[in-house]
Amino acid sequence: MKRLWYAMNEWMYVAAVLTVAIGGFFVHSLSVSGAVATVFIGLAVAAGFSWKGLCLLGVFFVSSSFWSHFRHQQKQKLVEKVEKGAQRDYIQVLANGSIPAAISLLSLVFPSSLWQAMFIVSIAAANADTWASEIGSTSQQPPRLITTWKKVEPGTSGAVTLLGTFASFFGALVIAIASSQLWKDVPIFVVTIIGFLGSLFDTYFGAVWQAMYRCDVCGIETEKRAHCGKKTVRIKGVRFIDNNLVNWLSIACSSIVYFFVTKLQ
């Protein structure tokens, strides 16, 4: 009987993950490759943290998808400048979900309550950064580069707005509160702060390391390696570091920070 119950649970997890991935594709939040990557991420999370992990992952996916489509027409102005769009492909899905998935699988091999907390923090960091980008890009105030505090164009990597900063904090807080409803003794304050810190990591890495290019045809500064039908010229940053890698690094750093904060206590 127990074996039958476990088998039913496994199929329920698979069905839930497939529903989210297919649904994400039909509402244009995921490309085909993004939906496939979502299935693998979801299955890894389900293996490590069962339905609770999937619920928290769902909070991130639903909220980030909502904000990605928020004021879509206004964000169209940024299409030529930023590399990513509202529809996520497999690289974007892996950039945000590969670390939570890896933590989930590690929890199976090396059981410890620490993995659960790191999983929550990684989701909080991903949510904080997504909310900051998607909501902050609608700000009426010009963003400022975090390293020099100079005003820059909307969509510039490494720039912040007051609206985006508040959105980042609340993005982390939402995950912290949601996780506290799923698990006992979740340190809401710590998760929120370190999740918010992940967004700051992302902003700093974007300002210092992320590659930016200039189109010699129209003169626009963009994250894209090709524009107006021609290759763009790199004007700053490291060539192989793009927005996706910056996202991945920021989530990794926030998870590592939580690990060391916990170990030093």
C-alpha contacts under 8 A as a table, 3 or more apart, distances in Angstrom:
res1	aa1	res2	aa2	distance
1	M	4	L	5.11
1	M	5	W	6.28
2	K	5	W	4.98
2	K	6	Y	6.20
3	R	6	Y	5.17
3	R	7	A	6.17
4	L	7	A	5.05
4	L	8	M	6.17
5	W	8	M	5.13
5	W	9	N	6.21
6	Y	9	N	5.04
6	Y	10	E	6.22
7	A	10	E	5.13
7	A	11	W	6.37
8	M	11	W	5.20
8	M	12	M	6.13
9	N	12	M	4.96
9	N	13	Y	6.24
10	E	13	Y	5.16
10	E	14	V	6.34
11	W	14	V	5.00
11	W	15	A	6.04
12	M	15	A	5.02
12	M	16	A	6.06
13	Y	16	A	5.09
13	Y	17	V	6.17
13	Y	43	L	7.39
13	Y	46	A	6.56
13	Y	50	S	7.70
13	Y	51	W	7.14
14	V	17	V	5.22
14	V	18	L	6.12
14	V	43	L	6.83
15	A	18	L	5.16
15	A	19	T	6.03
16	A	19	T	5.10
16	A	20	V	6.31
17	V	20	V	5.26
17	V	21	A	6.19
17	V	38	T	7.69
17	V	39	V	5.78
17	V	42	G	5.69
17	V	43	L	6.94
18	L	21	A	5.08
18	L	22	I	5.94
18	L	39	V	6.23
19	T	22	I	5.30
19	T	23	G	5.77
20	V	23	G	5.02
20	V	24	G	5.87
21	A	24	G	5.08
21	A	25	F	6.34
21	A	30	L	7.56
21	A	35	A	4.72
21	A	36	V	7.18
21	A	38	T	5.93
21	A	39	V	6.25
22	I	25	F	5.08
22	I	26	F	6.34
22	I	35	A	6.52
23	G	26	F	5.18
23	G	27	V	6.25
24	G	27	V	5.36
24	G	28	H	6.19
24	G	29	S	5.01
24	G	30	L	5.21
24	G	35	A	6.96
25	F	28	H	5.08
25	F	29	S	5.87
25	F	30	L	4.58
25	F	31	S	5.80
25	F	32	V	6.66
25	F	35	A	6.25
26	F	29	S	7.60
26	F	30	L	7.88
27	V	30	L	7.74
28	H	31	S	6.95
28	H	86	A	7.73
28	H	87	Q	5.70
29	S	65	S	6.07
29	S	86	A	6.17
29	S	87	Q	4.42
29	S	88	R	6.09
30	L	33	S	7.73
30	L	34	G	5.10
30	L	35	A	5.61
30	L	87	Q	4.87
30	L	88	R	4.72
30	L	89	D	6.15
31	S	34	G	4.86
31	S	35	A	6.08
31	S	87	Q	6.02
31	S	88	R	5.91
31	S	89	D	5.18
31	S	90	Y	7.70
32	V	35	A	5.17
32	V	36	V	6.38
32	V	89	D	7.27
33	S	36	V	5.12
33	S	37	A	6.20
33	S	89	D	5.53
33	S	90	Y	4.93
34	G	37	A	5.10
34	G	38	T	6.05
34	G	88	R	5.75
34	G	89	D	4.02
34	G	90	Y	3.92
34	G	91	I	7.43
34	G	92	Q	7.53
34	G	93	V	6.00
35	A	38	T	4.96
35	A	39	V	6.41
35	A	89	D	7.68
35	A	90	Y	7.35
36	V	39	V	5.23
36	V	40	F	6.76
36	V	90	Y	7.32
37	A	40	F	5.27
37	A	41	I	6.23
37	A	90	Y	5.33
37	A	93	V	6.46
37	A	94	L	6.89
38	T	41	I	5.06
38	T	42	G	5.89
38	T	90	Y	7.74
38	T	93	V	6.57
39	V	42	G	5.12
39	V	43	L	6.11
40	F	43	L	5.21
40	F	44	A	6.23
41	I	44	A	5.25
41	I	45	V	6.27
41	I	94	L	7.81
41	I	97	G	6.25
41	I	98	S	6.68
41	I	101	A	5.53
42	G	45	V	5.12
42	G	46	A	6.07
42	G	54	L	6.69
42	G	57	L	7.85
42	G	101	A	7.57
43	L	46	A	4.99
43	L	47	A	6.10
44	A	47	A	5.13
44	A	48	G	6.41
44	A	101	A	5.30
44	A	102	A	7.57
44	A	104	S	6.29
44	A	105	L	6.24
45	V	48	G	5.21
45	V	49	F	5.78
45	V	50	S	6.85
45	V	53	G	5.87
45	V	54	L	6.39
45	V	100	P	7.17
45	V	101	A	5.34
45	V	104	S	5.27
45	V	105	L	7.38
46	A	49	F	5.35
46	A	50	S	4.12
46	A	51	W	6.19
46	A	53	G	6.24
46	A	54	L	5.97
46	A	104	S	7.95
47	A	50	S	5.80
47	A	104	S	7.06
47	A	105	L	7.05
47	A	108	L	7.81
48	G	53	G	7.66
48	G	104	S	4.33
48	G	105	L	5.57
48	G	106	L	7.86
48	G	107	S	6.06
48	G	108	L	5.88
49	F	52	K	6.05
49	F	53	G	4.71
49	F	54	L	7.48
49	F	104	S	6.48
49	F	116	Q	7.70
50	S	53	G	5.64
50	S	54	L	6.58
51	W	54	L	4.96
51	W	55	C	6.04
52	K	55	C	5.07
52	K	56	L	6.36
52	K	182	L	6.04
52	K	183	W	7.93
53	G	56	L	5.24
53	G	57	L	6.12
54	L	57	L	4.95
54	L	58	G	5.92
55	C	58	G	4.88
55	C	59	V	6.33
56	L	59	V	5.09
56	L	60	F	6.55
56	L	120	I	7.95
56	L	123	I	7.79
56	L	175	I	7.17
56	L	178	A	6.91
56	L	179	S	6.56
57	L	60	F	5.19
57	L	61	F	6.20
57	L	123	I	7.15
58	G	61	F	4.98
58	G	62	V	5.89
59	V	62	V	5.43
59	V	63	S	5.97
59	V	175	I	7.39
59	V	178	A	7.88
60	F	63	S	5.44
60	F	64	S	5.84
60	F	123	I	7.02
60	F	126	A	7.89
60	F	127	N	5.83
60	F	175	I	7.46
61	F	64	S	5.31
61	F	65	S	5.92
62	V	65	S	5.18
62	V	66	F	6.12
63	S	66	F	5.08
63	S	67	W	6.30
64	S	67	W	5.23
64	S	68	S	6.00
64	S	127	N	6.85
64	S	130	T	6.15
64	S	131	W	6.61
65	S	68	S	5.00
65	S	69	H	6.51
65	S	86	A	7.69
66	F	69	H	5.46
66	F	70	F	6.23
67	W	70	F	4.72
67	W	131	W	6.82
67	W	134	E	5.73
67	W	135	I	6.63
68	S	72	H	7.44
68	S	86	A	5.34
68	S	134	E	5.61
69	H	72	H	5.13
69	H	86	A	6.51
70	F	134	E	7.64
70	F	135	I	7.80
71	R	74	Q	5.46
71	R	75	K	6.54
71	R	138	T	7.36
72	H	75	K	5.12
72	H	76	Q	6.39
73	Q	76	Q	5.20
73	Q	77	K	7.73
74	Q	77	K	6.21
74	Q	138	T	7.01
75	K	78	L	5.48
75	K	79	V	7.14
75	K	137	S	7.08
75	K	138	T	7.09
76	Q	79	V	5.27
77	K	80	E	7.21
78	L	81	K	5.21
78	L	82	V	6.10
78	L	154	P	7.30
78	L	155	G	6.06
79	V	82	V	5.77
79	V	83	E	7.54
79	V	85	G	7.21
80	E	83	E	7.88
80	E	222	T	6.86
81	K	155	G	6.54
81	K	156	T	7.68
81	K	220	I	7.53
81	K	221	E	6.63
81	K	222	T	4.31
81	K	223	E	6.09
81	K	224	K	7.26
82	V	85	G	7.73
82	V	155	G	6.32
82	V	156	T	7.76
82	V	222	T	6.14
82	V	223	E	5.35
82	V	224	K	6.95
83	E	222	T	7.74
83	E	223	E	5.39
83	E	224	K	5.56
83	E	243	N	7.49
84	K	87	Q	7.95
84	K	88	R	7.50
85	G	88	R	6.80
88	R	91	I	7.85
88	R	92	Q	5.66
88	R	93	V	6.43
89	D	92	Q	5.49
89	D	93	V	6.30
90	Y	93	V	4.99
90	Y	94	L	6.02
91	I	94	L	5.17
91	I	95	A	6.01
91	I	244	N	7.05
92	Q	95	A	4.96
92	Q	96	N	6.46
92	Q	244	N	5.97
93	V	96	N	5.45
93	V	97	G	5.72
93	V	98	S	7.66
94	L	97	G	4.89
94	L	98	S	4.75
95	A	98	S	6.17
95	A	99	I	7.94
95	A	244	N	5.50
95	A	245	L	6.58
95	A	247	N	6.04
95	A	248	W	4.79
96	N	99	I	7.17
96	N	100	P	7.99
96	N	126	A	5.94
96	N	247	N	6.63
96	N	248	W	6.14
96	N	251	I	7.44
97	G	100	P	5.49
97	G	101	A	6.10
98	S	101	A	5.00
98	S	102	A	5.98
99	I	102	A	4.97
99	I	103	I	6.08
99	I	122	S	7.08
99	I	248	W	7.66
99	I	251	I	7.34
99	I	252	A	6.83
100	P	103	I	5.12
100	P	104	S	6.14
100	P	119	F	5.32
100	P	122	S	5.99
100	P	123	I	6.77
101	A	104	S	5.02
101	A	105	L	6.39
102	A	105	L	5.19
102	A	106	L	6.12
103	I	106	L	5.01
103	I	107	S	6.18
103	I	115	W	6.18
103	I	118	M	7.33
103	I	119	F	6.07
104	S	107	S	5.26
104	S	108	L	6.96
104	S	115	W	7.25
104	S	116	Q	7.79
104	S	119	F	7.01
105	L	108	L	5.31
105	L	109	V	6.81
106	L	109	V	5.15
106	L	110	F	5.85
106	L	111	P	7.66
106	L	115	W	7.54
107	S	110	F	5.25
107	S	111	P	4.91
107	S	112	S	6.46
107	S	115	W	5.70
107	S	116	Q	7.62
108	L	111	P	5.74
111	P	115	W	7.76
112	S	115	W	5.91
112	S	116	Q	7.70
113	S	116	Q	5.47
113	S	117	A	6.87
114	L	117	A	5.30
114	L	118	M	6.22
114	L	259	F	7.68
115	W	118	M	5.01
115	W	119	F	5.98
116	Q	119	F	5.05
116	Q	120	I	6.35
117	A	120	I	5.13
117	A	121	V	6.23
117	A	186	V	7.52
118	M	121	V	5.01
118	M	122	S	6.08
118	M	255	S	5.56
118	M	258	Y	6.73
118	M	259	F	7.08
119	F	122	S	5.18
119	F	123	I	6.41
119	F	255	S	7.78
120	I	123	I	5.26
120	I	124	A	6.16
120	I	175	I	7.45
120	I	176	A	7.37
120	I	179	S	6.95
120	I	191	V	7.36
121	V	124	A	4.90
121	V	125	A	6.11
121	V	191	V	5.54
121	V	192	T	7.92
121	V	194	I	6.89
121	V	195	G	5.70
121	V	254	S	7.11
121	V	255	S	6.12
121	V	258	Y	7.48
122	S	125	A	5.19
122	S	126	A	6.29
122	S	195	G	7.10
122	S	251	I	5.56
122	S	252	A	7.33
122	S	254	S	6.81
122	S	255	S	5.66
123	I	126	A	5.09
123	I	127	N	6.06
123	I	175	I	7.11
123	I	195	G	7.80
124	A	127	N	5.11
124	A	128	A	5.96
124	A	171	G	7.00
124	A	172	A	4.53
124	A	173	L	7.52
124	A	174	V	7.97
124	A	175	I	5.34
124	A	176	A	6.84
124	A	191	V	7.04
124	A	192	T	7.00
124	A	195	G	4.70
124	A	196	F	7.54
125	A	128	A	5.08
125	A	129	D	6.21
125	A	172	A	6.33
125	A	194	I	7.27
125	A	195	G	3.92
125	A	196	F	6.16
125	A	197	L	7.39
125	A	198	G	4.88
125	A	199	S	6.12
125	A	250	S	7.56
125	A	251	I	5.68
125	A	254	S	6.78
126	A	129	D	5.35
126	A	130	T	6.20
126	A	195	G	7.62
126	A	198	G	7.62
126	A	199	S	7.64
126	A	247	N	7.62
126	A	251	I	6.26
127	N	130	T	5.11
127	N	131	W	6.05
127	N	168	S	7.63
127	N	171	G	5.38
127	N	172	A	6.10
127	N	175	I	7.45
128	A	131	W	5.32
128	A	132	A	6.09
128	A	167	A	7.19
128	A	168	S	4.19
128	A	169	F	6.27
128	A	170	F	7.18
128	A	171	G	4.36
128	A	172	A	4.84
128	A	195	G	6.37
128	A	196	F	5.85
128	A	198	G	7.48
128	A	199	S	5.79
129	D	132	A	5.04
129	D	133	S	6.19
129	D	168	S	5.95
129	D	171	G	7.79
129	D	196	F	7.80
129	D	198	G	7.24
129	D	199	S	4.59
129	D	202	D	7.18
129	D	247	N	7.89
130	T	133	S	5.22
130	T	134	E	6.00
130	T	168	S	7.61
130	T	171	G	7.95
131	W	134	E	5.26
131	W	135	I	5.62
131	W	136	G	7.49
131	W	164	G	7.27
131	W	167	A	5.57
131	W	168	S	5.49
131	W	171	G	5.81
132	A	135	I	5.59
132	A	136	G	5.20
132	A	137	S	7.89
132	A	163	L	7.85
132	A	164	G	4.31
132	A	165	T	6.13
132	A	166	F	7.68
132	A	167	A	5.22
132	A	168	S	4.54
132	A	171	G	7.84
132	A	199	S	7.54
133	S	136	G	5.27
133	S	137	S	5.89
133	S	164	G	6.61
134	E	137	S	5.62
134	E	138	T	7.33
134	E	164	G	7.99
135	I	138	T	5.60
135	I	139	S	7.27
135	I	163	L	7.15
135	I	164	G	5.84
135	I	167	A	6.55
136	G	139	S	5.38
136	G	160	V	7.51
136	G	161	T	6.12
136	G	162	L	7.72
136	G	163	L	5.37
136	G	164	G	3.61
136	G	165	T	7.39
136	G	167	A	7.17
137	S	154	P	6.43
137	S	155	G	6.52
137	S	164	G	7.32
139	S	142	P	7.37
139	S	161	T	7.06
139	S	163	L	6.20
139	S	164	G	7.56
141	Q	161	T	7.05
142	P	151	K	6.22
142	P	152	V	6.68
142	P	153	E	6.77
142	P	154	P	6.53
142	P	161	T	7.12
143	P	151	K	5.78
143	P	152	V	5.81
143	P	153	E	6.77
143	P	154	P	6.12
143	P	159	A	5.58
143	P	160	V	5.13
143	P	161	T	4.86
144	R	148	T	7.85
144	R	149	W	5.01
144	R	150	K	5.16
144	R	151	K	4.38
144	R	152	V	5.66
144	R	159	A	4.99
144	R	160	V	5.41
144	R	161	T	6.64
145	L	148	T	5.70
145	L	149	W	4.84
145	L	150	K	5.50
145	L	151	K	6.48
145	L	152	V	6.52
145	L	156	T	7.97
145	L	158	G	5.70
145	L	159	A	4.06
145	L	160	V	6.39
145	L	207	A	7.02
146	I	149	W	5.38
146	I	158	G	6.00
146	I	159	A	5.51
146	I	160	V	6.45
146	I	203	T	7.16
146	I	204	Y	6.65
146	I	207	A	6.99
147	T	158	G	7.88
147	T	204	Y	7.30
147	T	207	A	6.87
147	T	208	V	7.92
152	V	156	T	6.74
152	V	159	A	7.33
153	E	156	T	5.90
155	G	159	A	7.77
156	T	159	A	5.81
157	S	203	T	6.92
157	S	206	G	5.02
157	S	207	A	5.78
157	S	210	Q	7.52
158	G	202	D	7.54
158	G	203	T	4.31
158	G	204	Y	5.63
158	G	205	F	6.96
158	G	206	G	4.43
158	G	207	A	3.79
158	G	208	V	7.50
159	A	203	T	6.55
159	A	207	A	7.08
160	V	164	G	6.46
160	V	165	T	6.81
160	V	203	T	7.44
161	T	164	G	5.09
161	T	165	T	6.13
162	L	165	T	5.10
162	L	166	F	6.30
163	L	166	F	5.33
163	L	167	A	6.12
164	G	167	A	4.91
164	G	168	S	6.04
165	T	168	S	5.08
165	T	169	F	6.44
166	F	169	F	5.21
166	F	170	F	6.31
167	A	170	F	5.20
167	A	171	G	5.94
168	S	171	G	5.02
168	S	172	A	6.44
168	S	196	F	6.06
168	S	199	S	6.70
169	F	172	A	5.36
169	F	173	L	6.21
169	F	192	T	6.99
169	F	193	I	7.66
169	F	195	G	7.86
169	F	196	F	5.29
170	F	173	L	4.73
170	F	174	V	5.98
171	G	174	V	5.35
171	G	175	I	6.72
171	G	196	F	7.94
172	A	175	I	5.37
172	A	176	A	6.28
172	A	191	V	7.29
172	A	192	T	4.89
172	A	193	I	7.56
172	A	195	G	5.20
172	A	196	F	5.78
173	L	176	A	4.95
173	L	177	I	6.10
173	L	188	I	7.40
173	L	191	V	7.65
173	L	192	T	4.91
174	V	177	I	5.23
174	V	178	A	6.02
175	I	178	A	5.03
175	I	179	S	5.97
175	I	192	T	7.81
176	A	179	S	5.25
176	A	180	S	6.27
176	A	186	V	7.53
176	A	187	P	7.76
176	A	188	I	5.06
176	A	189	F	7.74
176	A	191	V	5.77
176	A	192	T	5.92
177	I	180	S	5.09
177	I	181	Q	6.63
177	I	188	I	6.38
178	A	181	Q	5.31
178	A	182	L	6.72
179	S	182	L	5.00
179	S	183	W	6.02
179	S	186	V	6.92
180	S	183	W	5.33
180	S	184	K	6.16
180	S	185	D	6.98
180	S	186	V	5.19
180	S	187	P	7.91
180	S	188	I	7.06
181	Q	184	K	7.44
183	W	186	V	6.54
186	V	191	V	7.98
187	P	190	V	5.44
187	P	191	V	6.09
188	I	191	V	5.25
188	I	192	T	6.03
189	F	192	T	5.19
189	F	193	I	6.18
190	V	193	I	5.23
190	V	194	I	6.08
191	V	194	I	5.38
191	V	195	G	5.78
192	T	195	G	5.11
192	T	196	F	5.98
193	I	196	F	5.06
193	I	197	L	6.04
194	I	197	L	4.72
194	I	198	G	6.25
194	I	254	S	6.01
194	I	257	V	7.52
194	I	258	Y	6.92
195	G	198	G	5.10
195	G	199	S	6.89
195	G	254	S	6.57
196	F	199	S	5.25
196	F	200	L	6.66
197	L	200	L	4.97
197	L	201	F	6.22
197	L	254	S	6.69
198	G	201	F	4.97
198	G	202	D	6.29
198	G	250	S	5.19
198	G	251	I	5.88
198	G	253	C	6.88
198	G	254	S	4.94
199	S	202	D	4.98
199	S	203	T	6.32
199	S	250	S	6.84
200	L	203	T	5.00
200	L	204	Y	6.16
201	F	204	Y	5.21
201	F	205	F	6.03
201	F	250	S	5.20
201	F	253	C	7.55
201	F	254	S	7.94
202	D	205	F	5.25
202	D	206	G	5.97
202	D	246	V	5.93
202	D	247	N	6.02
202	D	249	L	7.49
202	D	250	S	4.97
203	T	206	G	5.07
203	T	207	A	6.26
204	Y	207	A	5.12
204	Y	208	V	6.18
205	F	208	V	5.20
205	F	209	W	5.24
205	F	210	Q	6.43
205	F	246	V	6.22
205	F	250	S	7.86
206	G	209	W	5.77
206	G	210	Q	4.75
206	G	243	N	7.16
206	G	246	V	6.41
207	A	210	Q	6.49
208	V	237	G	6.34
209	W	236	K	7.92
209	W	237	G	4.57
209	W	238	V	5.58
209	W	241	I	6.69
210	Q	236	K	7.61
210	Q	237	G	4.86
210	Q	238	V	5.97
210	Q	239	R	7.67
210	Q	241	I	5.12
210	Q	242	D	5.37
210	Q	243	N	6.68
210	Q	246	V	6.98
211	A	223	E	6.86
211	A	234	R	6.77
211	A	235	I	7.56
211	A	236	K	5.58
211	A	237	G	4.02
211	A	238	V	5.14
211	A	239	R	5.39
211	A	240	F	7.31
211	A	241	I	5.93
211	A	242	D	5.97
212	M	221	E	6.87
212	M	222	T	5.92
212	M	223	E	5.06
212	M	224	K	7.67
212	M	234	R	5.76
212	M	235	I	5.84
212	M	236	K	5.42
212	M	237	G	6.32
213	Y	221	E	5.59
213	Y	222	T	5.26
213	Y	223	E	5.90
213	Y	224	K	6.73
213	Y	225	R	6.66
213	Y	232	T	5.65
213	Y	233	V	5.09
213	Y	234	R	4.17
213	Y	235	I	5.32
213	Y	236	K	7.20
214	R	219	G	6.03
214	R	220	I	5.64
214	R	221	E	4.42
214	R	222	T	6.06
214	R	232	T	5.40
214	R	233	V	5.17
214	R	234	R	6.40
214	R	235	I	6.57
215	C	218	C	5.78
215	C	219	G	4.89
215	C	220	I	5.46
215	C	221	E	6.55
215	C	222	T	7.55
215	C	226	A	7.62
215	C	227	H	6.02
215	C	228	C	7.44
215	C	230	K	7.82
215	C	231	K	7.44
215	C	232	T	4.77
215	C	233	V	6.49
216	D	219	G	5.34
216	D	220	I	7.98
216	D	232	T	6.68
216	D	233	V	7.35
217	V	228	C	6.63
218	C	228	C	7.49
222	T	225	R	7.94
223	E	242	D	7.55
223	E	243	N	7.97
224	K	227	H	6.78
224	K	232	T	7.37
225	R	231	K	5.83
225	R	232	T	5.24
225	R	233	V	7.62
226	A	229	G	6.47
226	A	230	K	5.35
226	A	231	K	4.20
226	A	232	T	5.09
227	H	230	K	5.45
227	H	231	K	6.31
227	H	232	T	6.27
234	R	237	G	7.80
234	R	239	R	7.43
237	G	241	I	7.51
238	V	241	I	5.49
239	R	242	D	7.65
241	I	244	N	7.91
241	I	245	L	5.81
241	I	246	V	6.78
242	D	245	L	5.46
242	D	246	V	6.29
243	N	246	V	5.00
243	N	247	N	6.19
244	N	247	N	5.10
244	N	248	W	6.31
245	L	248	W	4.97
245	L	249	L	6.07
246	V	249	L	5.12
246	V	250	S	6.15
247	N	250	S	5.27
247	N	251	I	6.38
248	W	251	I	5.34
248	W	252	A	6.15
249	L	252	A	4.98
249	L	253	C	5.99
250	S	253	C	5.11
250	S	254	S	6.22
251	I	254	S	5.28
251	I	255	S	6.25
252	A	255	S	5.20
252	A	256	I	6.17
253	C	256	I	5.04
253	C	257	V	6.03
254	S	257	V	5.01
254	S	258	Y	6.30
255	S	258	Y	5.22
255	S	259	F	6.33
256	I	259	F	4.95
256	I	260	F	6.35
257	V	260	F	5.31
257	V	261	V	6.03
258	Y	261	V	5.04
258	Y	262	T	6.04
259	F	262	T	5.30
259	F	263	K	6.22
260	F	263	K	4.93
260	F	264	L	6.01
261	V	264	L	5.32
261	V	265	Q	6.50
262	T	265	Q	5.45
